[in-house]
Amino acid sequence: MDANRYFDAMHNAMSAQHPGAQLLLTVKLQDTCGNDACLELKQLPGESTSILCYSTMGRRCLNFQLFRKGWQLCHNADGQLVGRFPSSADGLIDETDFRAYCREDRLDLARTQRITAELRQCAGINYQGSIPQNARTGAVITVESFVGAGARWTYWSQDVLPNLPLGAILYWLADHLAGAERRTLQADPQAARLAAQWLGGGTSRVFPSAAM
């Protein structure tokens, strides 16, 4: 499954969970090994807090699940071959409920206000970093803001952040992830310090720090 189709499927699944919600921010982490992450921050009409939808299923794990489903279709309960393995993954993908791979958490008022204020300050300032070809490690990170005039930032995970406030926002959001995806989004020490300063400035809820 290619990356674009994977992220589109995850976006559609997350959108279906909260119809009518205003999208504030999306984060796509496209890992070279397929250990991807997809995050969407949104706000329901009339609410001051926000909802973070996220998935770390990734193409690598999803491809394994699709292979497993294909194997089950052509074998019986005793493991005997009774049919042909699907020649294409399209049918398997169409039958997959991607909502099962999505999770969500709430961000409190103070954290939501800080994120939207910072995104408003960065509105209209796009960034396209240099993406290496045939890299064996690292990830392409694409962040899109829908606050104000909006903005889009694309950069390589091992390069310098497009801007420090963006890194601090990603540091906060990555607290909901685990493993390599979390470490990737929380790798910048300056962003970690800024995120901690924001917490010390009156954000009511403190999340655990990442294990480095």
WOKA-V683024 format. One line per field, one symbol per residue. ss: DSSP state (2 for helix, 1 for strand, 0 for the rest). Layout:
BEGIN
ss = ???
END
This chain:
BEGIN
ss = 00222222222222222000011111111110000011111110000001111110022222222222222220100000100000000222220002222011111022222222222220000011000000000011111110000011111100000002222222222200002222222000222222222222000000000000
END
